[in-house]
Amino acid sequence: RDSKFVDTMGIKMGFLGGGMMAEAMIKGLVAKDKIVCSECWVSDVSDARLDLMKSLGLNTTKDTNQVIQHSSVIVIAVKPDI
């Protein structure tokens, strides 16, 4: 195993923003068995995006504070102009 890569299994990740950027990161991490969806959280303002993230097995909310409370690593996945 290459030591330059961080082992993310068991880390509770939170994503502030559930758009296409977050979706791509999440799907990549899941494909490489780096995260467990049921232990991760996503917040977004869009019900449609939250529904999609929930269908992937993630915990979803519109409350960013809830994501922060349940996560040990936070990924800010929003457009810079937001």
Rosetta silent file (secondary structure, phi, psi, omega in degrees, C-alpha in Angstrom):
SEQUENCE: RDSKFVDTMGIKMGFLGGGMMAEAMIKGLVAKDKIVCSECWVSDVSDARLDLMKSLGLNTTKDTNQVIQHSSVIVIAVKPDI
SCORE:     score description
SCORE:     0.000 S_00000001
   1 L     0.000  135.291 -178.616    0.000    0.000    0.000 S_00000001
   2 L   -79.086  121.625 -173.820    1.321    3.424   -0.949 S_00000001
   3 L   -73.918   -9.317 -179.301    1.760    5.508    2.197 S_00000001
   4 L   -78.804   -8.420  178.103    1.210    8.856    0.460 S_00000001
   5 L   -98.034  140.249 -179.439   -2.539    8.213    0.309 S_00000001
   6 L   -84.631  133.877  175.233   -4.749    8.920    3.282 S_00000001
   7 L   -81.339  112.183 -175.843   -6.964    6.098    4.523 S_00000001
   8 L   -97.838   -5.183  179.936  -10.403    7.699    4.695 S_00000001
   9 L   -61.050  134.611 -178.418  -12.425    4.651    5.776 S_00000001
  10 L    89.690  -11.641  177.418  -14.178    5.401    9.022 S_00000001
  11 L   -83.095  129.572  178.321  -13.935    9.145    8.501 S_00000001
  12 L   -87.965  105.837 -176.863  -17.307   10.829    8.659 S_00000001
  13 E   -94.956  144.032  175.761  -17.273   13.277    5.758 S_00000001
  14 E  -124.354  137.477 -179.895  -19.643   16.177    5.342 S_00000001
  15 E  -116.535  119.725  174.121  -20.272   18.044    2.120 S_00000001
  16 E   -91.072   99.857 -172.765  -21.545   21.611    2.187 S_00000001
  17 L   112.922  128.947 -178.117  -23.208   21.648   -1.195 S_00000001
  18 L  -120.179   30.907 -178.682  -24.656   18.676   -3.000 S_00000001
  19 L   -80.262 -160.986 -175.434  -24.175   19.728   -6.607 S_00000001
  20 H   -64.119  -35.539  178.911  -22.292   18.076   -9.417 S_00000001
  21 H   -64.246  -47.509  178.469  -18.869   18.700   -7.860 S_00000001
  22 H   -64.009  -42.338  179.800  -19.873   16.986   -4.603 S_00000001
  23 H   -58.527  -45.071  179.720  -21.583   14.191   -6.519 S_00000001
  24 H   -63.365  -43.251  178.666  -18.424   13.480   -8.537 S_00000001
  25 H   -63.854  -45.122 -178.608  -16.254   13.435   -5.406 S_00000001
  26 H   -62.721  -48.274 -179.575  -18.676   11.201   -3.527 S_00000001
  27 H   -62.093  -37.244  177.232  -19.053    8.732   -6.390 S_00000001
  28 H   -66.642  -42.866  178.756  -15.273    8.579   -6.800 S_00000001
  29 H   -65.825  -38.558  178.344  -14.713    7.985   -3.080 S_00000001
  30 H   -67.398  -43.820 -178.883  -17.420    5.302   -3.027 S_00000001
  31 H   -60.414  -31.569 -179.887  -16.010    3.604   -6.147 S_00000001
  32 L   -96.235   11.089 -179.747  -12.606    3.351   -4.461 S_00000001
  33 L    54.667   43.515 -179.657  -14.140    2.181   -1.155 S_00000001
  34 L   -99.080  -19.975  177.182  -12.861    5.279    0.647 S_00000001
  35 L  -137.549  158.317  172.288  -16.108    6.274    2.357 S_00000001
  36 L  -108.770  116.874 -173.729  -19.248    4.627    3.675 S_00000001
  37 H   -55.253  -39.121 -176.333  -22.246    6.625    2.467 S_00000001
  38 H   -66.510  -12.631  178.667  -24.330    5.948    5.570 S_00000001
  39 H  -102.225    4.086 -176.321  -21.668    7.729    7.651 S_00000001
  40 L  -115.080  154.891 -176.269  -21.536   10.846    5.459 S_00000001
  41 E  -126.166  148.191  176.201  -23.694   13.969    5.324 S_00000001
  42 E  -135.782  136.258  171.341  -24.639   16.450    2.592 S_00000001
  43 E  -117.081  146.013  177.601  -26.381   19.804    2.843 S_00000001
  44 L  -161.508  161.511  177.935  -27.904   21.671   -0.072 S_00000001
  45 L   -88.610  -16.724 -175.552  -30.700   24.139   -0.761 S_00000001
  46 L   -93.573  123.264  176.273  -32.161   22.038   -3.578 S_00000001
  47 H   -62.030  -37.237 -179.531  -34.632   19.292   -2.712 S_00000001
  48 H   -62.766  -42.691  179.500  -33.826   17.568   -6.013 S_00000001
  49 H   -68.911  -38.624  178.173  -30.094   17.396   -5.180 S_00000001
  50 H   -65.171  -38.943  177.106  -30.831   16.194   -1.650 S_00000001
  51 H   -62.444  -41.370  178.641  -33.097   13.480   -3.053 S_00000001
  52 H   -63.720  -44.593 -179.638  -30.321   12.345   -5.386 S_00000001
  53 H   -65.598  -37.334  177.256  -27.785   12.244   -2.540 S_00000001
  54 H   -64.812  -36.165  179.102  -30.240   10.341   -0.354 S_00000001
  55 H   -66.897  -21.335  175.847  -30.671    7.800   -3.168 S_00000001
  56 L   -83.617   -8.269  178.251  -26.894    7.220   -2.973 S_00000001
  57 L   100.686    7.621  179.573  -27.286    6.380    0.719 S_00000001
  58 L   -86.214  155.831  171.650  -26.038    9.632    2.231 S_00000001
  59 E   -79.414  135.972 -176.464  -27.633   11.516    5.102 S_00000001
  60 E  -127.897  153.798  179.294  -29.109   14.773    3.819 S_00000001
  61 E  -163.471  161.501  170.584  -30.253   18.064    5.291 S_00000001
  62 L   -95.252   -5.400 -175.928  -30.719   21.723    4.447 S_00000001
  63 L   -97.388  105.566 -179.031  -29.029   22.631    7.742 S_00000001
  64 H   -61.975  -30.956  178.513  -25.254   23.070    7.335 S_00000001
  65 H   -62.335  -35.285  178.100  -24.824   23.039   11.110 S_00000001
  66 H   -64.986  -40.374  176.949  -26.162   19.491   11.206 S_00000001
  67 H   -61.361  -46.375 -178.389  -23.538   18.426    8.648 S_00000001
  68 H   -62.618  -40.812 -179.232  -20.788   20.060   10.706 S_00000001
  69 H   -64.963  -32.899 -174.496  -21.966   18.390   13.927 S_00000001
  70 H   -97.475    1.760 -172.349  -21.960   14.897   12.402 S_00000001
  71 L  -121.569  146.252  175.091  -18.725   15.107   10.381 S_00000001
  72 L   -97.982  -18.001  176.221  -15.045   14.908   11.170 S_00000001
  73 E  -132.253  131.238  179.780  -14.024   16.253    7.723 S_00000001
  74 E  -112.834  130.098  175.158  -15.908   19.013    5.895 S_00000001
  75 E  -110.129  122.127  177.736  -15.734   19.504    2.119 S_00000001
  76 E   -89.784  107.916 -173.708  -16.920   22.901    0.885 S_00000001
  77 L  -120.940   56.492  177.539  -18.470   22.039   -2.473 S_00000001
  78 L  -121.857  157.118  177.501  -20.235   25.216   -3.534 S_00000001
  79 L   -64.445  144.458 -177.024  -19.629   27.551   -6.424 S_00000001
  80 L   -59.098  -25.834 -177.004  -17.276   30.421   -5.488 S_00000001
  81 L   -88.684    2.923 -178.816  -19.948   33.049   -6.210 S_00000001
  82 L   -82.968    0.000    0.000  -22.481   31.547   -3.796 S_00000001
